[in-house]
Amino acid sequence: MHASRRAAPAVTVIIPHLRNRPLLDACLDALRETTFTDFAVLVVDNGGDASDLAGLESRHPEVTLLRLPANAGYAGGCNAGLRQVTSPYVVFLNDDTVVEPEWLGRLVDAAERDPQVGALQPKILSLPERRQGRRVFDYAGAAGGLIDRLGYPFCLGRSFGGREEDRGQYDQPQEIFWASGVALFARRELVERLGGFEESFFMHMEEIDLCWRMMLMGYKVRSVPQSVVWHEGGASLHEGSPLKVYYNHRNALLTLLRNRSAAPLVALLPLRLALEAVATLYYLAGGKEGVARAAQVARAFIDVLRRLPIALRQRRAIQRRRTVSDRELFRDAPLSIFLPRRAAQSLARDSQ
């Protein structure tokens, strides 16, 4: 591997891992081919007593292994790794990824050109589709994350109609709202100053919350499509999993409560809650599995209410540090990706 052996490399790649050794080995094998040389790799073992990483350091001597006593989730695992490193930059990388050789150097170059960049996202493509000879954007991040005014995330290259083929249509770097946790490049000192990922989220939406907090402090989040990462997807929770429904709905509401300013939050929250009710009804129409998902939406809402005092305290701290208004952040954002365009435009005037 080309990783530097210096005590403080330019970049540390932090990989949280939970019991899927073949995917991790493939990820580390690909990292060996990285052409940028000044980086180190830290694997955070979330497996506890059920760890599957015996012999990892023999097969991958370039890797540092951090073992946790129990599963801390994506957020907790990344934060545990963050506390161990001193490099100027970090990449939080999923263990079910395969990187292209030039991926890291292009991210570093983009960060070095603009000190106001807080986080960067490479182009994320589907690894299963690559096996079929196709270049298709991955669901988790695609060409860059965006958000509507109600806090619903969406992506360039991904829509309700499915995922787009990569034909170069997003090859121009641009500002985005959030960088996917599949491969999130960031300034270490900034992430530390923000307190890292919100560990109570455990998994899902934590990267959106982190990037939102960066932008509230005046930092940019950008795409770097010349950097390419391939993603297996569904390694932790498959799409439609009831538990995934729970985390997505709970953490999305908490993210909105923590980061949106007061006036638009009060104006938009009733509509957001109405759409949560619509989602519940939609799930209920889906048979036995749909009922299980609807129950998770209800569980998520109850959990948000239970966590409300803590979330409001966190909100006050976040809002005190902000330097950017919601009007600026959401200038070009749609009201809601779930509403017809004309209705959304008529409602958007008072949403900032």
Secondary structure as UniProt FT lines:
FT   STRAND          11..17
FT   HELIX           21..31
FT   TURN            32..33
FT   STRAND          39..45
FT   HELIX           48..50
FT   TURN            54..55
FT   HELIX           56..59
FT   TURN            61..62
FT   STRAND          63..67
FT   HELIX           73..82
FT   TURN            83..84
FT   STRAND          89..93
FT   TURN            95..96
FT   STRAND          97..99
FT   TURN            101..102
FT   HELIX           103..113
FT   TURN            115..116
FT   STRAND          117..126
FT   HELIX           127..131
FT   TURN            132..133
FT   STRAND          136..137
FT   TURN            139..143
FT   STRAND          145..147
FT   TURN            149..150
FT   STRAND          153..155
FT   TURN            156..157
FT   STRAND          158..159
FT   TURN            160..161
FT   STRAND          162..163
FT   TURN            169..170
FT   TURN            181..182
FT   STRAND          183..187
FT   HELIX           188..193
FT   TURN            194..195
FT   HELIX           199..201
FT   HELIX           206..216
FT   TURN            217..218
FT   STRAND          220..231
FT   TURN            239..240
FT   HELIX           242..259
FT   HELIX           262..284
FT   TURN            285..286
FT   HELIX           287..321
FT   HELIX           326..329
FT   TURN            330..332
FT   TURN            337..338
FT   HELIX           341..347
FT   HELIX           348..350
//
